[in-house]
């Protein structure tokens, strides 16, 4: 039962990532002109190589981890939390950002789904390594 719930949450997480890009673009259009100008200037500025590297590593780890979770592999559990930590580091080093209230609510819901995935990962026995077989 927990594995099915976990898979459902991972699918929801993927959908939220995809939907989040569109929602962000739509929400930026509803911001006042000075905030849109701030975002445009921020997007035009070159990104730190460290932030870029953290984003690429974090996204790669997250993709591998979610596929591992869907296939009920212990590596999925081992990589999921580190991927979130790397992505949090990238976001925190990325500098200030301006978003609408709706997008902020969406980000909080996404974090809630991530937390539920972590909770289920560490309470589901299917992800524990198999006991050693006696010789």
ZIRACOR-V893260 format. One line per field, one symbol per residue. phi: phi as a letter, one per 30 degrees, with the letter a starting at -180 (. if undefined). psi: psi as a letter, one per 20 degrees, with the letter a starting at -180 (. if undefined). burial: + if it has 9 or more other ideal C-beta (glycine too) atoms within 8 Angstrom, else -. Layout:
# ZIRACOR-V893260
phi->???
psi->???
burial->???
This chain:
# ZIRACOR-V893260
phi->.dddddddddddddddddddddddddddddddeddddddddddddddeeddeddddddddddddddddddchceddddcddeddddddddddddjdbbbdddddddddddddddddddddecbcddcdddddddd
psi->ghgghggghggggghhgghhgghgghhhhiqqghhhhggghhhhqqqphgggggggggggggggghghghjlphhgghigghghgghhggghiiaqqprrhghggghhhghggghhggghhjjphhiqqqqqpq.
burial->-++-+++-++-+++-++--+--++--++--+---++-++--+--------++-++-+++-++-+++++++---++++-++-+++-++-++--++----++--++-++-++--++-+++-++--+--+--------
